[in-house]
Structures are given as C-alpha cells and as structure tokens.
Amino acid sequence: MAEKRVLSRTMQGVVLLTLILYSQVSSQPATVITTTTKATSPRTSVSSQPAKEITTTTKTDSPNTSDYLTSTALSVSYTSNQESLSKVMTSSTTNSTISPTTSAADNCSDVDMTIIERQERSITLLIKWNEKDCSVQHINMNHNDTQKNVSFNNETLSTTIRIFKLEPCTKYNIIVIISCSTCNKSLAINNQTLDPAIDRVSNLSATSKYNNATQRVNLQLSWEQPTTWPKEHCSRLEYVITCEGAFKNGPIHRNCKENDLEVFDDVNANKNYSCSVKAYSRNTFSQAEFIWGKTEVGRAPKPTGLKAVPGGTNDTWNATITWKETVITNGEIKQYKVCWSRNAIVKEPEKCEATNGNQSTFELKGLAAFTKYNVTVHAITRTRNGENITGENANHTFTSTDGIPSKPEDLSASLKKDVDNAFIVRWKKPSSPKGEVKDYEIHIYCGTHCENKKTVNNSTFRAEFSNLYHSTTYNITVFARNTYLGMKASIIFDTSYNSKATIGVMAFFICLIIVVLLFMTCKMLKAKGLLIKRNGYSLPIPMPTREPTLLEVQPILAEELQNVYETKAASDFKTFQQEFESIPRVWKSNPSKEAQQPHNNGKNRYSDILPYDNNRVRLVSNGGKPGSDYINASYINGYKESKKYICAQGPMEETAAEFWTMIWEQKTAVIIMVTRCIEGGKNKCYQYWPRQKGKKLEFKSLSVTNNEVMLYPDYIITKISLNHGGNSRIITHVQFTKWPDHGVPDDPDLLLRLRRRVLSFCNFFDGPMVVHCSAGVGRSGTFIAISSLMEMLEDEGRIDVYGFVVSLRQQRCLMVQVEDQYILIHQVLLEHQLYGDTEISLAELRTVLPSLLTKESETEPSSLELEFQKVPDYEEMQNVGTTAANINYNRSQHVIAYDYNRVKLKRMEAYSDHESDCEDDDESDDEAEDYINASYLNGYHALGTFIATQGPLQNTLAHFWHMVFQKDCHNIVMLTELTEGGVEQCYQYWPEKDAQTYGEVEVQLVETEKPNEELTVRRFNIKHKQKCREVRQFQIHSWRGKVVPSSNKGLIEIIKTIQMKQEIFGFKRPIVVHCSDGAERTGTFCALWNILESGRMEGMVDVFQTVKKLRLQRPAMIKTLDHYRFCYETVVKVIKVQNGVPASTVSKQSPDSKTPDEVVLEMDDVPDVTNKKQESNADAPLITGATDDEKKPQEKGIENKS
C-alpha cells in the first residue's frame, strides 16, 4: 500500500497524449502509439531525477482496431513542474466537448483530459490525475458513424498515445476510458482537424472599362481557385482582396465569399493601381497573388478658364475662344470640340468644329455684330480600344464686337428762347445701334473758320450751341458712337439777326481792360519779390526741386560687416531707414523726355517709372517711325564693368516683340526674371516666352522656341532658341520663383544660389545680362546690387552698399525700391561673409570629401569640423511648450518645438472628418487645441514635408494619433527602439493584436513585415467616426545603441519606398519622423532626404545650408560631428556620378506645377519593402549607388510695383 502511495505521488504531474489523425482514405492505416511506464521504487524521488525516456511496444486487444495499430517505439518524459504545466494549459486550444463518466462514487473527478493543440493532422491531449493508480484502458474513435476501438492491457500504465493517418477538415468523436484503483472514468472529446495549406489563386486578371451609361470607370478582378482545392470535408474557400492606388476613398480591403469575380465601381480613371488576392479557409490563408496596372481612360472634366475675346473690323466679326488645358485629363486629350450658336429666343442649330488635343484656342468667324452667342467646349478622350469619350461641357456666353451704328433718327433743331444766336439740336437713338451707344457726337459747320463740336452721353438726346454767328446758315450733323463712329444724320439751320450788337462791343472792351489790369498787377508783384500777400499772411511760392544732400556713409570692411550690421539693425533698423530715405528716388538732373512722349506712353507699365534719356536702351531695327526705338529699359553698370546689365520692366503683351528685339540686338545670352507673371491676382509680367517644351511664339521677324525646361524648387531654367533671318541663338532664361508677393525672401542663401546659377551660364563674349521684375527697379536693382557688391567684396575685401545704390538710382529711378530690399542686400552679403560657399557638385564631392576630413595635425580640427562648428544655433520663442500645462508632454526639456512652426491640433471633439486635410495651422489662439511636441520641417521641394516629433510618451499617445489623423499622414518613420540601454526611448504607441483606441482614434495593426534585419514595416488602419485611413510605419533597427547607423541601407530603403508611393500615387501629405527626442536622428534623416533630393535634381549638395535651415525649424537638429559626417559619406556612397552629373538624371516638365516633377535616380539593390512585385517596375528606382553593404570604387503707390 505504501508502495502504491509512493507510486501515486510519482504519477502526479502531466501525461501528454498526442492523437495524429489522418484521412481514412489514406493508403496508410491509422496508427495509435502508446507508452508504458512501470512503477518506480518507493524510495525513488521523481522530482530529483531528470526526465525519463521509456520505450514500449503497444499491443491491441480488440480485433476492431487492426486498421489503426502498429508497433512503434516511443519516448516520453515526465514532469512535475507545475509552472510548465500552467504554460501548456494556458496556450492550449480546445474548441471541444468533454463528457466524463465515472463508474464509482470515489473521487474519479480528479482525472481530466484537455486538447492543447490542433494541427492539420494532429491533436494534442493533456491527461492528469492525482492520488490514483490509473491506466488507459480503451480509446474509441467515431467518425461518420464508423466506430473503431483500441484496447489496452489493464496492467499497462500508459502515458503517451499517438494516433495518426486521419483526414484534415474532419470532425472526430474520441472516447478515452481511464481505469483507476477505485473507479473507472470515460472522457469524450468532440473536435475537428485543421484545414491543410492553401495554394495561391491562379490566373488572376484585371479588366477596366468605361461605362457610357454611368460615365464611370470600373475595375473587375477575376481569378481561379487553387488547383489543389476543394478538399473533401473542407469548407469552401473565401478570398481577401486588397487594392490601392486608383480608388477614390483610399485603399480597399474587401472579403469575397465563394466568388471568383469582384467588381469595383467608380474608380479614378487612367490611374495606377495594385491589387492582391488571398484565399483562406477558416484560419488558413494562402500567399497573396499580386496584379497591378492602369485603369481605363475616363471622361475628361470640363476645361477651365473658358473665355471669348471678340474681334473683327467694321464689316467682319469673329471671336477668339481660349481655355486652359485640362490638368486632370483622365487620359490623353485627343480633341477639343467647340460648338456655338446664337443666344436667341428661337434656338438655332449648333455649329461644331474639332481641334487638336494640344490646342487651347479656336477662332470663330462669320459672326454677326453685337450678337450674344453661346459657346461650349469639351474634351474628347479615347479608350484603349478606340472608343471616343465625350468630356464634360464648359459653357460661356459672349457678345460679338460692335458694328457701325445707323444714323440717329428724327434729327431737328430750334432757336433757344429769347436768344438770337443759339439753338438746340434734338434727335432719337439709331434704329440699328449694333452695339451699346456710348455717346453722341454733334458737329455744326458754317465755313472754314466756323466749326464747333460737342459730345454728350448716351442718355442725352439734345445739345445746345450758343454764341453763334447771327444770320448764318449752319450744317448740323449727329453721329452715334459705340466702338465705331456711326452713320451721320444731318440738317441745315439758320440763326437770326443780332439786335443787341452794341452790348457785345461794350462787353469786349470791359474784358480787355480787366485783362490789362491783371497783367500789370502780376508784373508789380514779380518786381517786389516772390511773395503774395493775403490777409496779412505770406504764402511761399515753390522753388524748383533740388537733389537732397547725401549722407557720408563709409564702406564696410569684410571683417567688420557683422558688427556694423548689428549696430545698424539696433533700435529697430532706424540707421538703415535714415540711409535709405536720404537717397533720391528719382534723379532730377537726368530727364526722361523720350519716355514721356505721347507715342511712348502706352509702352510703359507704370507711368512714373521711366528710363533716363542718357542711358536708355535704343532699338535699331524697328524703322524710323517716332518711338520705334523706345523700350522701357536702361543700361546699368556692374562692378568695374560698364553696361554689364540691362534693367527692364516686365514685358507687356504689346511690348513683347520690342523686348525680344532688344535681346537679339544686344546679343544677350542670359535673362534673369525675379517675378512671377501673376502675383496676388495681379498681372506683373506678360508670358513672353513659350512655357512648354517644343512650343514656339512668333514676334514680327523673330521666333522664340522652348527647347528645354528644368524645374527646381526656387527657380525655373528654360533654354530658348531665338531665331531671326535664318540665324539662331540660345538664350538661357532663369526665373526666380521664391520672391514673396510682399516683402523679401526670408532666406538670404536663396539669392546667393540664384547668383551662382546665373553665373554658370555667363560667357565673357556675351552681351549684357537682362534683369527684370515687374517695374524693373526694386527686385531687379536688389539682384544687381548683390551680384556687383559680391564682386567688390571678393576683390577689395569691403563693400559700399550705400554708394552703389546711389549709383544705381543715377542710372534708373527707384532702383532698390524699398527699405527691406536695402537691408536684404546687407543680409545676403553678411551670409556669404560668415559662411562662404559650401555648395559642392557631385562630380567633385568624391575628391573633396577626403580633403575635408584631413587634419594637418592631431591637435588641429579638420576642415569638415570647422565647417560644422559654423552651423549656428537659433533661439526662437518656445512659450507654448514650456507652460505648466504642457511641460510634462515633453520627453526632453532641451528639445521643445518653436512656437512659429509647431504642429497645432484641434480637440478631436471639435474636429470634423469633413474638414480639409490641408487646413492651415494658424488657427485662432482662442480655439481649443491639444499640445504636441512636433514641428513642421521643410523638404527640398515643398514646405511642411516632414513632421518632426519626439517618441510618444504614455500620456501623449492620444495626441500622437490625433496628429497623424488630423494632418492626414500616411507614413511614419521610427528611428529608435522602444528601449535602448535599459532606458525608454519611445512608449509603444501601437497595438499588437486587437484594435485599440487612443483618445478618439481607433488603431488596428493589419500586417507586419520584416524585409531584412534593419527594417520592420507595419501597416495600420486608423479610424475616427466613419473615416478610415491606412498608415505605414517604417522602423529602422540599424541605429540601435549607436551614434550613427551601422548601415545606411535601411534609411535609403525608407526614402526610396516613400518617394515611390508619392511618385505613383501622388501622396504629398507630411511624413511623421521621430526618434526619441525628435532632433538628432530625426534631423539626420530629414537632412539626408533633402540632400539626396538636391543631388539628384541639381547635381549639387550643400550639407551646411541644409543643416542650418533644419536648426532654424527645430532645436538641436544634428548636434554631433558624427551625424554631420554621416550625411556627407552617405551621399558619396549612394549617388553615382557619370560624366560629372548624377546617373540617370532626366529633366521633366510640368508647366502647371509649382515645384519640379520628380526626377528619379536608380538604385539597383534596394527593393520596395511594401510591395515585392514592384522591384522590377521601371518607375520605381529613385536613388543610384551602393549602400554600406556594396561599396564600389569610382499697386499702393510705387511700393507695390516691383
């Protein structure tokens, strides 16, 4: 008995039963494997012994089990570790029913059996008992009314049983009978084997069609189920479809039951898409099958800017119809169709004609005068199978130009009452005015020296003539005038005899005496002096204006420039103001008589900004007519170079031909334009050059052709071919686009970069550079002053801003127009003096970098280190982030967002899903908002490309997701681990399994991928109210515990992947970038992004200026030399250079874009981490070069006019 108790205690623990069930139709019989364990010695302690392995042979007692049983050697290990047992139990999956049966009243309830695991072909059972001498007696399996029994010897102590060769997807009833010393117990389990693995769907195809009835484009996916399906007893397959790209409501996730066809209605036309299909049965999923393509061409939206410009002569009438080319075309525009008809009560049939798809003008001819017309224009696109699609109509109504009015009706004249020599002329309006009558012109005539004329408004039908000759016959004619002077109506009328002639003679003599007296009085006053006495007060007579006295402003030495600037800027820039206001606006000693001639008045954009006669540009090839040599342009001297520049007003439509004539005659090779054609809704300059590549404009004998357009964020370079008389020249047109409508550029480096670009196109043998803005004085004068004074600074080591601006004003009025421009000149020169030129071409970078890193001695810093030390730190306002209410929301007290560019969040209860995702952040301070330590950072192409923020704290998780949702962010870049070195760097802000709500935003993890050891990609669905969005998170692991990443490959993959998405799908929302404090690693990532963009677009990089600008936007950006050096070294490793330019750099043109189209470089070894199918996509590559893993050897007054 004691031995049995010891044996019972020994048997305490866990007995593991594994039943592996295979299909009955298998060629192999089902097998049950058991293990027999014999009692140990009473003195043996199981807990002190290692796990035992016992091998036994199983016997069958029942003839019914012969198909199932084989003799098999097994091993089993015992354990009494309750903790391990607990873990096994916790992880078990049962989904089964167990029905115990007890044969006696003894406590057989201690015997228990549980399923802890189910596989496609296996089930794992856990059996345990306490204080009982028990053994397994029988196993009965029941399936589809077929029962099999397995019996065991009562003396066998079995602990492990294995049964296999059963079917998948099959439900089994299993009964296990346990025999104990005091009772017998039957345990029943009802469970099912899992589904087998599922192959991919086959023959996945996509078809996109345009529906004429609905005027929409749809996308149809079809596929075939896996060839290995269906399986017997297994459920039918269902499918999960995921699509993104050409879908109006964002990415699509859809479940499809049993169908092998899915249709998406109303997708965006002519857009790239990608789709994937997965098959699944219960919890078993196949791998995804991918397809991508482009949706069908759709209906073009209506053209915008439709207008008509009526024209014609007095006998023929026409109209020029113009419209803007459709931007969102939904496909290539094959034609535009123009239809027109009279706007009459009785509708006329329309007349229609078609134009080419690249044409945006049409000439209507044969119109009637002063008639209202309706005109419609629509674009025609064509599907890929050749079917034409009629676009949406744009409508416009216009009235044709005036014709010659008929004569006024019922003309008559009558003497004025009681007056012998006056009469009144009366008439009625013309029967056919052919336009709106503006006025009437009345002529009276009685001889060569007897003629008079009056004009009256269109509502007056009478005119009075007085003081006429008596007894005289007058010929009276009346004309109506609209645009043209109309046909005349005439009558003859006689005045009466003068009965009061004497009175007239007397009046004459009286008037003569008065005139003589006045003349004598004036002579006396003039002899006495220049004062007129009136009621005891003296009024000064104005003297001729003289030039004011100039100040004595000394030139500034280069080494004193910063101190002098700070001194003059003190006291609210009053010293600058005094200097600027002392300079004459117009030099009175230099007249502008030619510009004021009547035949030249219409050639001046502004009547008070005129060139001086002594240095105006004279045209020589426009004939000998008065004014034919005039253009509003002046020669301007540079530094030690006469007539280096021509400063001109922005051409008007009527002066564009003269402008190009000047370019040709002066042999100009470079045009610098420092304005946009339209600013603030006002025309600043006529579009005098063809905007699109390949387009041509004709100006008299000159033709202007656009050969190439290179678009950059700050300027646009256009190569123009100017042809005259069979000869051709290449002109470089540089348009600076970052001068704000009001004020001056905030960044002085922009103008330094502009000057460097301009100088790169100049040649010693070229004619003067032409510089113009709108008026040709303010911005133009500022640029010329900066460029010239830079030469002076480099040549003499000093500058004379005041003296040079005075010399500019002596050559053209109002040069450097406002005080802000005068101060800007100082700021740009100071920028150059402090920091120099740090821009390096990619062709030189590989050879320059080693010299930057070289130290002359161990104690001396390298050139790179000296450069890094010059990067300034800035102190901006941080009032919001340092308040008592917000201070605990900052992870680091040294990195707090500046007030001017911090991200502002609306309280979610006040936020609407229908609000614009691009709303301005300058909300009212009184509006309820939540604080987050995040800053907008500018990218290479656009403002606010990034949101730099800290790793979320536990108390800022809701704010973080509110920011992601409100600012419509699609990408998050995480540059840290959650903890590093045992210190929290970022609180985990995403759920692992089930959806979780942060504040009012629900977040669900959809997918996690790990393309390589350096990168993890997570895909989330976030939801607020009814609006759902997809967000991708890219987490870099190569920075873990290091100052700089161990490899740049992960960073480059992220940059490439996000840029690819933006390129294909046009996502331009902010990219959230965070590390721990949102500064060091975040700054390095953003700097690297901008530097690589600059390199691939311009072939130039400026690490210094890039870091300097980032520090101005957020504190502590790139604080270590290691990060600074990492940026240089990464560019050298990543971007390949061929023949001095980045490999595969291609200039693209998009005239309507405010920023350049993406110009891509190639990267051979970096795949798209979110879509393996796109690795071979020709549009995918963005960056060329080897990563660390593959290194290869190699108008208020004048002030608003410019």
KEVO-630207 format. One record per residue (C-alpha): x, y, z; residue in one letter. Coordinates in steps of 0.1 Angstrom, whole numbers, plus 5000, padded with zeros to 4 digits. Layout:
BEGIN
XYZA
...
END
This chain:
BEGIN
500050005000M
502950235009A
504550154976E
501350244958K
501150574975R
504750644965V
503850534930L
500750764931S
502851064941R
505350964914T
502550974889M
501451324898Q
502051574870G
501251574834V
500751294809V
500751414773L
498551234748L
499151314711T
496551194686L
497651244650I
494651194627L
495051124590Y
492451074563S
490750734563Q
491250724525V
494950734530S
496850434519S
498450404553Q
496250284582P
495650504612A
498150434640T
497950464677V
501150474697I
501350424734T
504050434760T
504050214791T
505650334823T
506350104852K
506350194889A
509450324904T
510950224937S
509250374967P
512450534977R
512850704943T
512151074941S
510951164906V
511351534912S
515051484919S
515651274888Q
516051404853P
513151334828A
513050964819K
512550824785E
510850484783I
510350284751T
507550034749T
505549834724T
501849874721T
499549574718K
496049574706T
493349384725D
490449444701S
490149294666P
488349604655N
491549814657T
493749634634S
493549904608D
494850164632Y
497550004652L
501249934646T
504149864669S
506150174673T
509050274696A
508350594715L
509950814741S
508251014768V
509451254795S
507851304829Y
507551644846T
506051754878S
506952124871N
503652294877Q
504852624861E
505552444829S
502152274831L
500552604836S
502152744805K
501052444784V
497452484797M
497452854790T
498452814754S
496052524747S
493252544722T
490352314727T
487152404710N
485852064720S
483351894743T
484551654771I
481951434788S
483351244818P
481750924830T
482550784865T
481850424875S
482050464912A
481450724939A
485150764945D
486851084935N
487450994899C
486751364890S
490451424896D
491151264862V
491051524835D
491751544798M
492251864776T
493151934740I
496052174740I
496952184703E
495352114669R
497252094637Q
496352004602E
496951644610R
497451634648S
495751694681I
497551714714T
495751604746L
496751674782L
495751404808I
496451434845K
495351274878W
496151274915N
496551004941E
495150744918K
496650434903D
495250484868C
495850354833S
494350394799V
492050104790Q
490350194757H
490350464730I
487250474708N
487150694677M
483950764659N
483750944626H
480850934601N
479150664620D
482150434618T
483550334652Q
486950194659K
488150064693N
491550044708V
492149834739S
495049824763F
496249584788N
494849674822N
498249624837E
499849884814T
500550224828L
500250424795S
501250794795T
501550874758T
499250764729I
499750854693R
497050804666I
497650924630F
496550884594K
493251074598L
491751324574E
492151704576P
489051924580C
487351624597T
485351614629K
486051324653Y
484551184685N
487251044707I
486450854739I
489250764763V
488550524792I
490750564822I
490950284848S
491950374884C
492250164915S
488950274929T
486950374898C
486750384860N
486250704841K
485350774804S
486351104788L
484751204755A
486151484731I
484451614700N
486951804678N
488051864642Q
491351854624T
492652184608L
492452274571D
495552194550P
497752464535A
496252654506I
498052734474D
497853084457R
494953164435V
495753124398S
495053314366N
494553654385L
493553914359S
492154264359A
489954444334T
489054814335S
486154954314K
484455284309Y
480655274312N
478855514289N
475655494309A
477055584342T
480055784328Q
482255604352R
485255374351V
485255034368N
487854774376L
487054404375Q
489254134391L
488853764383S
490753454393W
490553084397E
490652894429Q
493852694438P
494252384417T
494652174449T
491152274461W
488552164471P
489451924497K
487051664509E
485351764542H
486952114540C
484952424538S
484752634506R
487352894501L
486853264507E
489053554495Y
490553874508V
491154144483I
493454444490T
493854724465C
495355074465E
496055354440G
493155444418A
490455434444F
488555754454K
488255664491N
491755534496G
492955174499P
490354894496I
490154594518H
487254354509R
486254004517N
484753794489C
482753484497K
483053194473E
483053424442N
485953434418D
484953774405L
484954114421E
483954454405V
484954794418F
482755074405D
483655434401D
487455414403V
489655704393N
490355694356A
493755654340N
495455594373K
497955334385N
496655064408Y
497854754426S
495754464439C
496354144458S
494153834464V
494553584492K
492453264496A
491553144531Y
489552874548S
488852944584R
492253044598N
494452924570T
495553184544F
497353144511S
500153364500Q
498953674481A
498853694443E
499554044430F
498554234399I
498954594390W
498154814361G
496355134350K
492655194349T
490855274317E
490755624303V
487655814315G
485656124308R
487656444309A
486456714332P
485357044317K
488057284305P
488657574328T
489257944321G
486957934290L
486658284276K
486058464244A
487858774230V
485658924204P
487359104175G
486959194139G
486559504117T
483559714108N
482359464083D
483659124096T
483258994131W
484958704148N
485958584183A
489058404197T
487958124221I
490558024246T
490657784275W
493157634298K
494457284291E
492757024312T
495056934341V
493156624353I
492656464319T
491656114329N
493556024298G
495256184268E
493156454252I
492756364215K
490556654205Q
488656954218Y
485257014203K
483957374201V
480257444195C
478457774192W
475057924184S
473258254188R
471658314222N
468158374207A
464558304218I
464258074189V
467157834193K
469357784163E
471157464154P
474757454168E
477757464146K
480657254158C
484357204149E
487156994164A
490657104173T
493856914181N
494256784217G
497157014223N
495357324211Q
493657564236S
492457834212T
489857844184F
488858114160E
485158174154L
484558354121K
481558494103G
479758624134L
477058894134A
477859224150A
476859294186F
475158954190T
475158734220K
476558384214Y
476658064235N
479857864231V
480657524246T
483957334247V
484556984258H
487556744256A
487456414238I
489456124252T
489755784237R
489655444254T
492355194247R
490155004223N
489555324203G
486155434216E
485755814219N
484555954252I
482856294253T
484056514282G
482156754304E
481057074287N
482357414297A
479957694288N
480458064281H
478358344267T
479758644250F
478758924228T
480458994195S
482059334189T
480259644178D
479359734142G
478860074127I
475660234142P
472960364118S
472260734118K
470260894147P
466560924140E
464361244138D
467161504139L
465861854144S
467062204156A
465262514171S
466362854183L
466762894220K
464063114235K
464863484236D
468363424221V
469163514185D
472463324182N
471862994200A
469962684190F
469162344204I
469662024185V
467461714192R
467361354180W
466461004188K
468660694191K
469560494160P
467260214148S
470259984145S
472960074170P
474959744165K
476459784199G
475959984231E
475960354222V
478460524244K
477960884233D
476761114206Y
478961354186E
477361674172I
479161894146H
478062234134I
479762404105Y
479362734086C
482662774069G
486462724072T
486662924104H
483262844118C
483162494132E
482162364166N
481762014181K
480161864212K
479961524227T
477061414250V
476461094269N
474260814256N
471260914277S
471061264264T
469361334231F
469861714229R
472761954226A
472862334229E
475062564209F
475462934220S
477363244209N
476963164172L
477063394143Y
473963584136H
472063544103S
474263244094T
473462904079T
474862614099Y
475162254087N
474362024117I
475461654117T
474961404145V
476761064149F
476160784174A
479260614187R
479860264202N
483260134193T
482960294159Y
481660634149L
478360574132G
476560694101M
475561064101K
472261244103A
472361604090S
470161914087I
470662284078I
469662554102F
469862944101D
470463174131T
468663514134S
469763884131Y
471664034162N
469564314178S
472064364207K
475364404189A
476264724209T
476164534242I
478664284228G
481164554218V
480964714253M
481564384269A
484564324248F
486264644259F
485464584296I
487064244293C
490164394276L
490564644304I
490364374331I
493064164313V
495364464311V
494964544348L
495664184358L
498764184337F
500164504353M
499464374388T
501364054382C
504364254369K
504364464400M
504364164423L
507063994404K
509264304407A
508764324445K
509663964452G
508463604454L
505663654480L
501963704476I
500263894504K
496863784515R
495163904547N
498463964563G
499863614557Y
502763524534S
502463214511L
505763084497P
506063024460I
507662684455P
511262674442M
512562424417P
513362084434T
517062024441R
518761694448E
518861634486P
522261624503T
523661264505L
524961124537L
528561034542E
528360654547V
531760484549Q
532360154531P
532359844554I
535359614557L
534659244554A
535859164589E
533659444604E
530559354584L
528759164612Q
529459424639N
528359714616V
525159524606Y
524259454642E
524859824651T
522759954623K
519959694630A
519759804666A
516960044675S
514559894651D
516759944620F
516560324622K
520060374608T
519160174577F
516060374574Q
517960704576Q
520460594550E
517760464526F
515560774528E
518461004521S
518860864486I
516861044459P
514160834444R
514461004410V
517561194398W
516061514386K
519161604366S
518561304344N
515461374323P
513161114308S
511661314279K
511561034254E
509660804277A
507061084282Q
506361134245Q
502661054236P
503660784212H
505660604240N
503260644269N
501460314262G
504860124263K
505360204300N
503859964325R
503960234352Y
503760604343S
506160714370D
508960454363I
510760574332L
514260534318P
516560824317Y
517360964283D
521160944287N
521360564293N
518160414279R
518460124255V
517760224219R
516359984194L
517860004159V
515759774137S
512259894141N
512160154113G
512260534115G
508860604130K
508560824161P
509060594192G
510260294171S
513560294190D
511960314225Y
511760044252I
511560084289N
515059954297A
518260104310S
521960014308Y
523359954343I
527059944352N
528359654372G
531459644394Y
534259784373K
532359694341E
530259934320S
526859834307K
527159484323K
523359474328Y
520259584312I
517459654337C
514059644321A
510359644331Q
508459324328G
507259304291P
503659374284M
501859204256E
502259504233E
505959534241T
507059174239A
508259204203A
510359504213E
511759304243F
512959014220W
514259264195T
516459414223M
517659064233I
518759004197W
520359334191E
522259344224Q
523458984220K
522158894254T
522658534264A
521058524299V
517758674311I
517158694349I
513458724358M
512758794395V
509058794395T
506158564386R
503758654358C
500858684382I
501258774419E
498458834443G
495958814415G
497759104396K
499559084363N
503159154369K
504659044336C
503358914303Y
504258554295Q
506658654267Y
508258314262W
506657974254P
506057784286R
506157434272Q
508957244257K
508657244219G
506257534217K
507057844196K
505958204196L
506258454168E
507158824173F
507359004140K
510558884124S
511658684155L
510658334165S
511058214201V
511257834207T
511257654240N
514057394238N
514157264274E
512657334308V
514357254340M
512257304371L
513657344406Y
512057444438P
513457804438D
513857874401Y
513057754366I
515657744339I
514457754303T
516657704273K
515257924244I
516157924208S
515858284193L
515758284155N
515958584132H
516558594095G
517858234094G
520258284123N
519758134157S
521058194192R
520458004225I
519158214254I
519158094290T
516058224309H
516358194347V
513158274366Q
513458304404F
510058204419T
510658244456K
510358614460W
507158664481P
504358894469D
505159134497H
508459174514G
511758994506V
512958634508P
513458514544D
516558304534D
519458514521P
521058194508D
518358174481L
519758484463L
523358354466L
522358034450R
520458224423L
523658424416R
525758114413R
523357954389R
523258274367V
527058304366L
527357944355S
525658034322F
527558364315C
530358394289N
532858674285F
531858734249F
528058764257D
526159084256G
524659244288P
522559024311M
518959144311V
517359164346V
513759234350H
510959214375C
507659394370S
508659764371A
512359674366G
513659874397V
513059704431G
513859334429R
515959384397S
518059654414G
518459444445T
519859144425F
522259374405I
523459534438A
524059194454I
525859044424S
528059354420S
528859404456L
529859034459M
532459104433E
533659414453M
533759214485L
535958944468E
538159194451D
538659464477E
537659294510G
535059564516R
531559674504I
529860014498D
526159944497V
525060304502Y
527360434474G
526360154450F
522660214455V
523260584449V
524960504416S
522060274406L
519560544412R
521560774390Q
521160524362Q
517460424367R
514960574391C
513860384423L
516460114419M
516359914452V
512860034458Q
512059984494V
513959974527E
513559604532D
515459544499Q
518259774511Y
518559574543I
518359244524L
521559344504I
523459374537H
522059044549Q
522958844518V
526558984519L
526758904556L
525558554549E
528358504524H
530958664547Q
530058444577L
529658104560Y
531058124525G
530157904496D
529557544510T
527857404479E
529757124462I
528956954429S
528556574430L
531356544404A
533756704429E
532356564461L
534156224460R
537556404457T
536756704480V
535456494510L
538856334518P
540456684520S
537656804542L
538356514566L
542156554566T
543856704597K
547156884594E
547956764629S
546256564657E
545656884676T
544157084647E
540557034636P
539756914601S
538057144576S
534856954580L
534957004617E
535557384613L
532657394589E
530357214613F
531357454641Q
530057744620K
526457604619V
524657844641P
522157774669D
519057974670Y
516858104698E
513158114688E
510158154710M
509057844729Q
506257984750N
503657724744V
505757414751G
507157554783T
503857634800T
502957454832A
500157274814A
502357144786N
505857094802I
505156734811N
504356654775Y
508056694765N
510356404766R
513456634767S
513456984782Q
516157074757H
514156994726V
510857184726I
509057294694A
509357654684Y
506057844685D
506157974649Y
506157634632N
504857394658R
502057144648V
498757264662K
496057014670L
492357074672K
490556904700R
489056594685M
485656674698E
485756994677A
487356824647Y
485256714617S
486056434593D
484956664565H
487456934573E
490256994548S
493256784555D
495457064542C
494057334566E
496357604577D
497857564612D
497457934620D
494257884639E
493058134664S
494758124698D
491358114714D
490457784696E
490657484718A
493757284709E
495957004723D
499757044725Y
502256814710I
505956854708N
506156844670A
507457084643S
506957124606Y
510157094586L
510557194550N
511656944524G
513657014493Y
510557054471H
507957194494A
507157344528L
506057114556G
507256794540T
508056644575F
506656654609I
509556604633A
508456484668T
509656304699Q
508955944706G
505555944722P
505255934760L
502455724777Q
500556054783N
500856174747T
499755864728L
496356014720A
497956344709H
500256154686F
497455954668W
495256274667H
498156444649M
498556154624V
494856164616F
494256534615Q
497256604593K
496456304571D
499856144575C
500355824556H
503955734566N
505755724600I
509455684602V
510755544635M
514455574641L
514755424676T
513955114696E
511455134724L
514255094749T
518055134744E
520555064771G
517754994796G
516255354791V
512955414775E
513255594741Q
509755564730C
506555434745Y
504855164723Q
502155354706Y
500555074686W
498654764695P
499954414687E
496754224680K
493354364686D
492354724677A
492954984704Q
491555334708T
493855624716Y
491755924725G
489255914697E
491255744671V
491055364667E
494255194656V
494554834643Q
497654654633L
496954494599V
500354354589E
503954334600T
506754264576E
510554244581K
512254274547P
515654254564N
517354274598E
517554654596E
513954734589L
510454644601T
507354764583V
503954784600R
500654864583R
497855014604F
494255104598N
493255414618I
489655524621K
487855824635H
484055824633K
483355694598Q
486655794581K
489355524578C
492955564566R
495955344561E
499255434577V
502655264573R
505355264599Q
508955214590F
511155124619Q
514955134615I
517054904637H
520554984624S
520755284648W
520255064679R
522755184706G
525055364680K
525855724673V
525255674636V
523655374618P
525755064613S
524555074577S
522755334555N
520755064537K
517655084559G
517455464556L
517855454518I
515155184516E
512655404535I
513455714515I
513155524482K
509855344493T
508055664504I
509255854474Q
507955574451M
504555594467K
504555974462Q
505655934426E
503055674417I
500055774438F
500756144444G
500756134482F
502056474493K
501056464530R
503556524558P
505856244568I
506056184605V
509656134616V
510656064652H
513455924672C
513555974710S
513856354713D
512856424677G
516156604670A
519456414664E
518456114645R
515356284631T
517456574619G
519956344602T
517156154584F
515456484572C
518856634562A
519756324543L
516456324524W
516856684514N
520556644504I
519856344482L
516956524465E
519256824458S
521956604445G
519756414421R
517856724409M
520656974406E
523856774408G
524856994438M
524756934475V
525057184504D
525156994537V
525957304557F
522957504545Q
520657204548T
521557154585V
521557534591K
517957554579K
516857254599L
518257414631R
516157714624L
513057504624Q
513657274655R
516257294683P
519257054685A
519056924650M
522256724641I
524256824672K
527256594666T
530056594641L
529456224635D
525956284622H
527256574600Y
529956354586R
527456064581F
525456284557C
528456354535Y
529655994534E
526155864526T
525856084496V
529255974483V
528255604487K
524755634474V
524755864444I
526655754413K
528156024391V
528755974354Q
530556244333N
530056504361G
526356464365V
524156224386P
523455894368A
520155864351S
519156224359T
516356324335V
514756664334S
510956664333K
508556934325Q
505157014341S
504357374334P
501457384359D
503457254387S
504757494414K
507557254421T
509557034397P
508356694387D
510156404405E
513456334387V
514555984396V
517855814400L
518255444401E
519255214430M
520054864419D
519954684452D
517154844473V
513754674469P
510454824476D
509754704511V
506054724508T
505454554475N
507854294462K
506054304429K
507454654422Q
511054564424E
511154544386S
508954844380N
510755094357A
509255384376D
510355254409A
514155334412P
514855664429L
518455654441I
521555524424T
524555374442G
525955124466A
524955104502T
527255014530D
526854654520D
528054714485E
530854964482K
532155034447K
535255234437P
534955544414Q
499759894434E
499960104467K
501860404452G
505160294438I
506060054465E
504059764451N
505159784415K
508259564417S
END
